């Protein structure tokens, strides 16, 4: 395996170890067009995770508003007991 400097789609560069069997030139070309660096990937994932949590919370709140208060109290009590 050899070390290569890879230019990513996001504009960042990282040094990566790529196997000679993986055709490094083709792999680096593909990564420059299709892949983001590890830091940007982590940030994207965290952003998506926060959006999913917000959507889930919005749905939960909306569903609570549609439910009778007795059911909401039961759900909340059981939810906090599970944690």
Biopython code that builds the backbone (N, CA, C, O; Angstrom):
import numpy as np
from Bio.PDB.StructureBuilder import StructureBuilder

atoms = [
    (1, "UNK", "N", (0.843, -1.179, 0.000)),
    (1, "UNK", "CA", (0.000, 0.000, 0.000)),
    (1, "UNK", "C", (0.885, 1.238, 0.000)),
    (1, "UNK", "O", (1.964, 1.275, 0.591)),
    (2, "UNK", "N", (0.381, 2.231, -0.681)),
    (2, "UNK", "CA", (1.131, 3.478, -0.779)),
    (2, "UNK", "C", (0.253, 4.632, -0.313)),
    (2, "UNK", "O", (-0.974, 4.542, -0.319)),
    (3, "UNK", "N", (0.901, 5.704, 0.086)),
    (3, "UNK", "CA", (0.185, 6.896, 0.545)),
    (3, "UNK", "C", (0.000, 7.854, -0.635)),
    (3, "UNK", "O", (0.920, 8.088, -1.419)),
    (4, "UNK", "N", (-1.214, 8.400, -0.736)),
    (4, "UNK", "CA", (-1.547, 9.334, -1.801)),
    (4, "UNK", "C", (-2.251, 10.544, -1.205)),
    (4, "UNK", "O", (-2.956, 10.431, -0.202)),
    (5, "UNK", "N", (-2.056, 11.700, -1.827)),
    (5, "UNK", "CA", (-2.816, 12.897, -1.470)),
    (5, "UNK", "C", (-4.069, 12.900, -2.347)),
    (5, "UNK", "O", (-3.984, 12.923, -3.575)),
    (6, "UNK", "N", (-5.226, 12.875, -1.694)),
    (6, "UNK", "CA", (-6.492, 12.804, -2.426)),
    (6, "UNK", "C", (-7.204, 14.148, -2.326)),
    (6, "UNK", "O", (-7.374, 14.691, -1.234)),
    (7, "UNK", "N", (-7.616, 14.676, -3.472)),
    (7, "UNK", "CA", (-8.446, 15.888, -3.529)),
    (7, "UNK", "C", (-9.903, 15.433, -3.514)),
    (7, "UNK", "O", (-10.317, 14.635, -4.355)),
    (8, "UNK", "N", (-10.673, 15.939, -2.563)),
    (8, "UNK", "CA", (-12.070, 15.534, -2.449)),
    (8, "UNK", "C", (-12.991, 16.547, -3.106)),
    (8, "UNK", "O", (-12.588, 17.667, -3.420)),
    (9, "UNK", "N", (-14.240, 16.129, -3.308)),
    (9, "UNK", "CA", (-15.273, 16.972, -3.919)),
    (9, "UNK", "C", (-15.488, 18.256, -3.117)),
    (9, "UNK", "O", (-15.805, 19.299, -3.688)),
    (10, "UNK", "N", (-15.317, 18.181, -1.795)),
    (10, "UNK", "CA", (-15.542, 19.337, -0.926)),
    (10, "UNK", "C", (-14.408, 20.355, -1.011)),
    (10, "UNK", "O", (-14.517, 21.456, -0.472)),
    (11, "UNK", "N", (-13.312, 19.985, -1.693)),
    (11, "UNK", "CA", (-12.187, 20.905, -1.848)),
    (11, "UNK", "C", (-11.046, 20.631, -0.878)),
    (11, "UNK", "O", (-9.966, 21.202, -1.030)),
    (12, "UNK", "N", (-11.258, 19.774, 0.110)),
    (12, "UNK", "CA", (-10.207, 19.448, 1.062)),
    (12, "UNK", "C", (-9.292, 18.368, 0.495)),
    (12, "UNK", "O", (-9.659, 17.633, -0.422)),
    (13, "UNK", "N", (-8.101, 18.293, 1.060)),
    (13, "UNK", "CA", (-7.125, 17.274, 0.668)),
    (13, "UNK", "C", (-6.766, 16.462, 1.900)),
    (13, "UNK", "O", (-6.659, 17.001, 3.001)),
    (14, "UNK", "N", (-6.581, 15.161, 1.706)),
    (14, "UNK", "CA", (-6.142, 14.284, 2.794)),
    (14, "UNK", "C", (-5.176, 13.258, 2.234)),
    (14, "UNK", "O", (-5.247, 12.873, 1.067)),
    (15, "UNK", "N", (-4.276, 12.830, 3.098)),
    (15, "UNK", "CA", (-3.366, 11.769, 2.722)),
    (15, "UNK", "C", (-4.028, 10.445, 3.072)),
    (15, "UNK", "O", (-4.462, 10.241, 4.206)),
    (16, "UNK", "N", (-4.105, 9.547, 2.096)),
    (16, "UNK", "CA", (-4.763, 8.266, 2.301)),
    (16, "UNK", "C", (-3.867, 7.136, 1.835)),
    (16, "UNK", "O", (-3.046, 7.289, 0.931)),
    (17, "UNK", "N", (-4.050, 6.014, 2.474)),
    (17, "UNK", "CA", (-3.349, 4.808, 2.069)),
    (17, "UNK", "C", (-4.263, 4.035, 1.121)),
    (17, "UNK", "O", (-5.369, 3.646, 1.498)),
    (18, "UNK", "N", (-3.799, 3.813, -0.109)),
    (18, "UNK", "CA", (-4.603, 3.121, -1.109)),
    (18, "UNK", "C", (-3.792, 1.951, -1.654)),
    (18, "UNK", "O", (-2.620, 2.096, -1.999)),
    (19, "UNK", "N", (-4.428, 0.807, -1.723)),
    (19, "UNK", "CA", (-3.791, -0.396, -2.245)),
    (19, "UNK", "C", (-3.532, -0.241, -3.735)),
    (19, "UNK", "O", (-4.316, 0.383, -4.450)),
    (20, "UNK", "N", (-2.434, -0.810, -4.193)),
    (20, "UNK", "CA", (-2.124, -0.776, -5.621)),
    (20, "UNK", "C", (-3.163, -1.578, -6.412)),
    (20, "UNK", "O", (-3.406, -1.291, -7.584)),
    (21, "UNK", "N", (-3.774, -2.578, -5.778)),
    (21, "UNK", "CA", (-4.808, -3.379, -6.431)),
    (21, "UNK", "C", (-6.073, -2.561, -6.684)),
    (21, "UNK", "O", (-6.878, -2.911, -7.547)),
    (22, "UNK", "N", (-6.248, -1.482, -5.940)),
    (22, "UNK", "CA", (-7.452, -0.653, -6.055)),
    (22, "UNK", "C", (-7.345, 0.379, -7.173)),
    (22, "UNK", "O", (-8.199, 1.259, -7.276)),
    (23, "UNK", "N", (-6.320, 0.290, -8.008)),
    (23, "UNK", "CA", (-6.085, 1.251, -9.090)),
    (23, "UNK", "C", (-6.166, 2.676, -8.555)),
    (23, "UNK", "O", (-7.157, 3.371, -8.784)),
    (24, "UNK", "N", (-5.131, 3.113, -7.845)),
    (24, "UNK", "CA", (-5.142, 4.386, -7.125)),
    (24, "UNK", "C", (-5.520, 5.601, -7.985)),
    (24, "UNK", "O", (-6.242, 6.478, -7.511)),
    (25, "UNK", "N", (-5.056, 5.670, -9.220)),
    (25, "UNK", "CA", (-5.363, 6.836, -10.044)),
    (25, "UNK", "C", (-6.864, 6.934, -10.308)),
    (25, "UNK", "O", (-7.447, 8.014, -10.214)),
    (26, "UNK", "N", (-7.487, 5.804, -10.638)),
    (26, "UNK", "CA", (-8.927, 5.809, -10.883)),
    (26, "UNK", "C", (-9.702, 6.092, -9.599)),
    (26, "UNK", "O", (-10.702, 6.809, -9.606)),
    (27, "UNK", "N", (-9.229, 5.524, -8.514)),
    (27, "UNK", "CA", (-9.910, 5.738, -7.232)),
    (27, "UNK", "C", (-9.830, 7.211, -6.820)),
    (27, "UNK", "O", (-10.820, 7.785, -6.366)),
    (28, "UNK", "N", (-8.647, 7.823, -6.978)),
    (28, "UNK", "CA", (-8.500, 9.230, -6.617)),
    (28, "UNK", "C", (-9.359, 10.116, -7.511)),
    (28, "UNK", "O", (-9.927, 11.103, -7.043)),
    (29, "UNK", "N", (-9.457, 9.774, -8.786)),
    (29, "UNK", "CA", (-10.311, 10.543, -9.700)),
    (29, "UNK", "C", (-11.775, 10.430, -9.280)),
    (29, "UNK", "O", (-12.494, 11.429, -9.261)),
    (30, "UNK", "N", (-12.218, 9.216, -8.942)),
    (30, "UNK", "CA", (-13.601, 9.010, -8.506)),
    (30, "UNK", "C", (-13.875, 9.799, -7.225)),
    (30, "UNK", "O", (-14.916, 10.445, -7.102)),
    (31, "UNK", "N", (-12.937, 9.747, -6.270)),
    (31, "UNK", "CA", (-13.126, 10.448, -4.999)),
    (31, "UNK", "C", (-13.182, 11.958, -5.202)),
    (31, "UNK", "O", (-13.921, 12.645, -4.497)),
    (32, "UNK", "N", (-12.423, 12.478, -6.144)),
    (32, "UNK", "CA", (-12.430, 13.933, -6.376)),
    (32, "UNK", "C", (-13.770, 14.398, -6.942)),
    (32, "UNK", "O", (-14.130, 15.566, -6.796)),
    (33, "UNK", "N", (-14.508, 13.495, -7.585)),
    (33, "UNK", "CA", (-15.799, 13.857, -8.168)),
    (33, "UNK", "C", (-16.985, 13.479, -7.285)),
    (33, "UNK", "O", (-18.043, 14.101, -7.377)),
    (34, "UNK", "N", (-16.823, 12.463, -6.426)),
    (34, "UNK", "CA", (-17.979, 11.899, -5.727)),
    (34, "UNK", "C", (-17.898, 11.870, -4.203)),
    (34, "UNK", "O", (-18.933, 11.741, -3.548)),
    (35, "UNK", "N", (-16.730, 11.982, -3.628)),
    (35, "UNK", "CA", (-16.586, 11.789, -2.180)),
    (35, "UNK", "C", (-16.173, 13.082, -1.479)),
    (35, "UNK", "O", (-15.492, 13.929, -2.057)),
    (36, "UNK", "N", (-16.598, 13.216, -0.225)),
    (36, "UNK", "CA", (-16.159, 14.331, 0.608)),
    (36, "UNK", "C", (-15.156, 13.795, 1.622)),
    (36, "UNK", "O", (-15.108, 12.591, 1.874)),
    (37, "UNK", "N", (-14.360, 14.677, 2.201)),
    (37, "UNK", "CA", (-13.355, 14.256, 3.185)),
    (37, "UNK", "C", (-14.044, 13.739, 4.445)),
    (37, "UNK", "O", (-15.252, 13.911, 4.613)),
    (38, "UNK", "N", (-13.282, 13.112, 5.319)),
    (38, "UNK", "CA", (-13.858, 12.497, 6.516)),
    (38, "UNK", "C", (-14.486, 13.524, 7.449)),
    (38, "UNK", "O", (-15.535, 13.267, 8.040)),
    (39, "UNK", "N", (-13.848, 14.688, 7.585)),
    (39, "UNK", "CA", (-14.420, 15.728, 8.466)),
    (39, "UNK", "C", (-15.755, 16.225, 7.929)),
    (39, "UNK", "O", (-16.714, 16.365, 8.688)),
    (40, "UNK", "N", (-15.825, 16.495, 6.625)),
    (40, "UNK", "CA", (-17.083, 16.958, 6.026)),
    (40, "UNK", "C", (-18.147, 15.865, 6.096)),
    (40, "UNK", "O", (-19.327, 16.156, 6.293)),
    (41, "UNK", "N", (-17.732, 14.617, 5.936)),
    (41, "UNK", "CA", (-18.669, 13.496, 6.033)),
    (41, "UNK", "C", (-19.277, 13.434, 7.435)),
    (41, "UNK", "O", (-20.486, 13.260, 7.589)),
    (42, "UNK", "N", (-18.430, 13.578, 8.450)),
    (42, "UNK", "CA", (-18.925, 13.561, 9.836)),
    (42, "UNK", "C", (-19.878, 14.732, 10.087)),
    (42, "UNK", "O", (-20.921, 14.564, 10.718)),
    (43, "UNK", "N", (-19.515, 15.912, 9.593)),
    (43, "UNK", "CA", (-20.382, 17.086, 9.769)),
    (43, "UNK", "C", (-21.721, 16.890, 9.060)),
    (43, "UNK", "O", (-22.768, 17.234, 9.608)),
    (44, "UNK", "N", (-21.693, 16.336, 7.836)),
    (44, "UNK", "CA", (-22.934, 16.062, 7.108)),
    (44, "UNK", "C", (-23.811, 15.079, 7.873)),
    (44, "UNK", "O", (-25.019, 15.275, 7.999)),
    (45, "UNK", "N", (-23.182, 14.012, 8.385)),
    (45, "UNK", "CA", (-23.934, 13.016, 9.144)),
    (45, "UNK", "C", (-24.549, 13.624, 10.393)),
    (45, "UNK", "O", (-25.704, 13.345, 10.715)),
    (46, "UNK", "N", (-23.793, 14.450, 11.096)),
    (46, "UNK", "CA", (-24.312, 15.083, 12.310)),
    (46, "UNK", "C", (-25.477, 16.010, 11.965)),
    (46, "UNK", "O", (-26.473, 16.058, 12.687)),
    (47, "UNK", "N", (-25.350, 16.739, 10.870)),
    (47, "UNK", "CA", (-26.427, 17.634, 10.436)),
    (47, "UNK", "C", (-27.688, 16.832, 10.105)),
    (47, "UNK", "O", (-28.787, 17.200, 10.521)),
    (48, "UNK", "N", (-27.527, 15.723, 9.346)),
    (48, "UNK", "CA", (-28.674, 14.867, 9.016)),
    (48, "UNK", "C", (-29.299, 14.275, 10.268)),
    (48, "UNK", "O", (-30.522, 14.178, 10.377)),
    (49, "UNK", "N", (-28.453, 13.881, 11.208)),
    (49, "UNK", "CA", (-28.955, 13.306, 12.459)),
    (49, "UNK", "C", (-29.782, 14.330, 13.230)),
    (49, "UNK", "O", (-30.854, 14.006, 13.741)),
    (50, "UNK", "N", (-29.288, 15.567, 13.314)),
    (50, "UNK", "CA", (-30.019, 16.618, 14.008)),
    (50, "UNK", "C", (-31.353, 16.915, 13.312)),
    (50, "UNK", "O", (-32.365, 17.146, 13.973)),
    (51, "UNK", "N", (-31.347, 16.906, 11.973)),
    (51, "UNK", "CA", (-32.592, 17.136, 11.225)),
    (51, "UNK", "C", (-33.601, 16.023, 11.491)),
    (51, "UNK", "O", (-34.789, 16.291, 11.675)),
    (52, "UNK", "N", (-33.125, 14.757, 11.510)),
    (52, "UNK", "CA", (-34.026, 13.633, 11.804)),
    (52, "UNK", "C", (-34.600, 13.746, 13.199)),
    (52, "UNK", "O", (-35.791, 13.515, 13.407)),
    (53, "UNK", "N", (-33.749, 14.106, 14.167)),
    (53, "UNK", "CA", (-34.229, 14.248, 15.539)),
    (53, "UNK", "C", (-35.268, 15.363, 15.640)),
    (53, "UNK", "O", (-36.282, 15.219, 16.325)),
    (54, "UNK", "N", (-35.006, 16.473, 14.952)),
    (54, "UNK", "CA", (-35.964, 17.578, 14.974)),
    (54, "UNK", "C", (-37.286, 17.152, 14.342)),
    (54, "UNK", "O", (-38.355, 17.452, 14.875)),
    (55, "UNK", "N", (-37.218, 16.452, 13.204)),
    (55, "UNK", "CA", (-38.438, 15.975, 12.548)),
    (55, "UNK", "C", (-39.195, 14.999, 13.440)),
    (55, "UNK", "O", (-40.422, 15.051, 13.528)),
    (56, "UNK", "N", (-38.456, 14.105, 14.101)),
    (56, "UNK", "CA", (-39.102, 13.148, 15.004)),
    (56, "UNK", "C", (-39.751, 13.876, 16.177)),
    (56, "UNK", "O", (-40.856, 13.530, 16.595)),
    (57, "UNK", "N", (-39.065, 14.876, 16.700)),
    (57, "UNK", "CA", (-39.625, 15.635, 17.826)),
    (57, "UNK", "C", (-40.863, 16.402, 17.383)),
    (57, "UNK", "O", (-41.864, 16.432, 18.099)),
    (58, "UNK", "N", (-40.802, 17.028, 16.196)),
    (58, "UNK", "CA", (-41.966, 17.754, 15.677)),
    (58, "UNK", "C", (-43.159, 16.812, 15.506)),
    (58, "UNK", "O", (-44.290, 17.162, 15.844)),
    (59, "UNK", "N", (-42.896, 15.616, 14.979)),
    (59, "UNK", "CA", (-43.964, 14.633, 14.791)),
    (59, "UNK", "C", (-44.524, 14.204, 16.140)),
    (59, "UNK", "O", (-45.736, 14.081, 16.310)),
    (60, "UNK", "N", (-43.624, 13.978, 17.099)),
    (60, "UNK", "CA", (-44.059, 13.560, 18.432)),
    (60, "UNK", "C", (-44.945, 14.632, 19.071)),
    (60, "UNK", "O", (-45.991, 14.317, 19.639)),
    (61, "UNK", "N", (-44.529, 15.887, 18.979)),
    (61, "UNK", "CA", (-45.304, 16.983, 19.563)),
    (61, "UNK", "C", (-46.652, 17.100, 18.865)),
    (61, "UNK", "O", (-47.680, 17.277, 19.519)),
    (62, "UNK", "N", (-46.651, 17.000, 17.525)),
    (62, "UNK", "CA", (-47.914, 17.080, 16.779)),
    (62, "UNK", "C", (-48.847, 15.951, 17.197)),
    (62, "UNK", "O", (-50.042, 16.161, 17.402)),
    (63, "UNK", "N", (-48.284, 14.746, 17.322)),
    (63, "UNK", "CA", (-49.113, 13.602, 17.722)),
    (63, "UNK", "C", (-49.642, 13.779, 19.138)),
    (63, "UNK", "O", (-50.766, 13.374, 19.436)),
    (64, "UNK", "N", (-48.844, 14.378, 20.007)),
    (64, "UNK", "CA", (-49.310, 14.621, 21.372)),
    (64, "UNK", "C", (-50.483, 15.590, 21.378)),
    (64, "UNK", "O", (-51.418, 15.439, 22.164)),
    (65, "UNK", "N", (-50.430, 16.583, 20.502)),
    (65, "UNK", "CA", (-51.508, 17.569, 20.445)),
    (65, "UNK", "C", (-52.807, 16.929, 19.970)),
    (65, "UNK", "O", (-53.894, 17.373, 20.340)),
    (66, "UNK", "N", (-52.695, 15.881, 19.145)),
    (66, "UNK", "CA", (-53.879, 15.206, 18.620)),
    (66, "UNK", "C", (-54.445, 14.175, 19.588)),
    (66, "UNK", "O", (-55.573, 13.717, 19.404)),
    (67, "UNK", "N", (-53.685, 13.801, 20.617)),
    (67, "UNK", "CA", (-54.119, 12.762, 21.552)),
    (67, "UNK", "C", (-54.818, 13.380, 22.763)),
    (67, "UNK", "O", (-54.548, 14.520, 23.141)),
    (68, "UNK", "N", (-55.715, 12.606, 23.356)),
    (68, "UNK", "CA", (-56.293, 13.056, 24.629)),
    (68, "UNK", "C", (-55.203, 13.144, 25.695)),
    (68, "UNK", "O", (-54.237, 12.382, 25.652)),
    (69, "UNK", "N", (-55.343, 14.043, 26.631)),
    (69, "UNK", "CA", (-54.332, 14.290, 27.660)),
    (69, "UNK", "C", (-54.007, 13.040, 28.463)),
    (69, "UNK", "O", (-52.855, 12.849, 28.851)),
    (70, "UNK", "N", (-54.993, 12.182, 28.724)),
    (70, "UNK", "CA", (-54.741, 10.973, 29.512)),
    (70, "UNK", "C", (-53.723, 10.066, 28.830)),
    (70, "UNK", "O", (-52.845, 9.504, 29.486)),
    (71, "UNK", "N", (-53.845, 9.925, 27.507)),
    (71, "UNK", "CA", (-52.907, 9.082, 26.778)),
    (71, "UNK", "C", (-51.518, 9.692, 26.757)),
    (71, "UNK", "O", (-50.524, 8.976, 26.880)),
    (72, "UNK", "N", (-51.437, 10.997, 26.603)),
    (72, "UNK", "CA", (-50.143, 11.683, 26.597)),
    (72, "UNK", "C", (-49.436, 11.463, 27.930)),
    (72, "UNK", "O", (-48.233, 11.204, 27.948)),
    (73, "UNK", "N", (-50.157, 11.561, 29.044)),
    (73, "UNK", "CA", (-49.564, 11.350, 30.365)),
    (73, "UNK", "C", (-49.035, 9.922, 30.497)),
    (73, "UNK", "O", (-47.950, 9.709, 31.038)),
    (74, "UNK", "N", (-49.789, 8.955, 30.009)),
    (74, "UNK", "CA", (-49.363, 7.549, 30.079)),
    (74, "UNK", "C", (-48.120, 7.329, 29.226)),
    (74, "UNK", "O", (-47.169, 6.676, 29.655)),
    (75, "UNK", "N", (-48.136, 7.878, 28.020)),
    (75, "UNK", "CA", (-46.980, 7.720, 27.120)),
    (75, "UNK", "C", (-45.740, 8.356, 27.735)),
    (75, "UNK", "O", (-44.675, 7.738, 27.744)),
    (76, "UNK", "N", (-45.853, 9.574, 28.247)),
    (76, "UNK", "CA", (-44.707, 10.261, 28.844)),
    (76, "UNK", "C", (-44.181, 9.503, 30.048)),
    (76, "UNK", "O", (-42.968, 9.360, 30.203)),
    (77, "UNK", "N", (-45.063, 9.017, 30.900)),
    (77, "UNK", "CA", (-44.634, 8.278, 32.094)),
    (77, "UNK", "C", (-43.883, 7.013, 31.693)),
    (77, "UNK", "O", (-42.819, 6.727, 32.242)),
    (78, "UNK", "N", (-44.422, 6.258, 30.749)),
    (78, "UNK", "CA", (-43.772, 5.026, 30.319)),
    (78, "UNK", "C", (-42.467, 5.302, 29.559)),
    (78, "UNK", "O", (-41.506, 4.542, 29.685)),
    (79, "UNK", "N", (-42.429, 6.368, 28.786)),
    (79, "UNK", "CA", (-41.214, 6.727, 28.061)),
    (79, "UNK", "C", (-40.078, 7.007, 29.016)),
    (79, "UNK", "O", (-38.980, 6.477, 28.843)),
    (80, "UNK", "N", (-40.316, 7.823, 30.013)),
    (80, "UNK", "CA", (-39.241, 8.186, 30.943)),
    (80, "UNK", "C", (-38.848, 7.016, 31.823)),
    (80, "UNK", "O", (-37.717, 6.983, 32.307)),
    (81, "UNK", "N", (-39.722, 6.064, 32.049)),
    (81, "UNK", "CA", (-39.358, 4.872, 32.810)),
    (81, "UNK", "C", (-38.449, 3.942, 32.008)),
    (81, "UNK", "O", (-37.671, 3.180, 32.581)),
    (82, "UNK", "N", (-38.551, 4.006, 30.694)),
    (82, "UNK", "CA", (-37.713, 3.148, 29.858)),
    (82, "UNK", "C", (-36.276, 3.658, 29.776)),
    (82, "UNK", "O", (-35.360, 2.874, 29.528)),
    (83, "UNK", "N", (-36.068, 4.941, 29.979)),
    (83, "UNK", "CA", (-34.729, 5.529, 29.830)),
    (83, "UNK", "C", (-33.892, 5.290, 31.065)),
    (83, "UNK", "O", (-32.737, 5.713, 31.119)),
]
sb = StructureBuilder()
sb.init_structure("model")
sb.init_model(0)
sb.init_chain("A")
sb.init_seg("    ")
for serial, (resi, resn, name, xyz) in enumerate(atoms, 1):
    if name == "N":
        sb.init_residue(resn, " ", resi, " ")
    sb.init_atom(name, np.array(xyz, "f"), 0.0, 1.0, " ", f" {name:<3s}", serial, name[0])
structure = sb.get_structure()
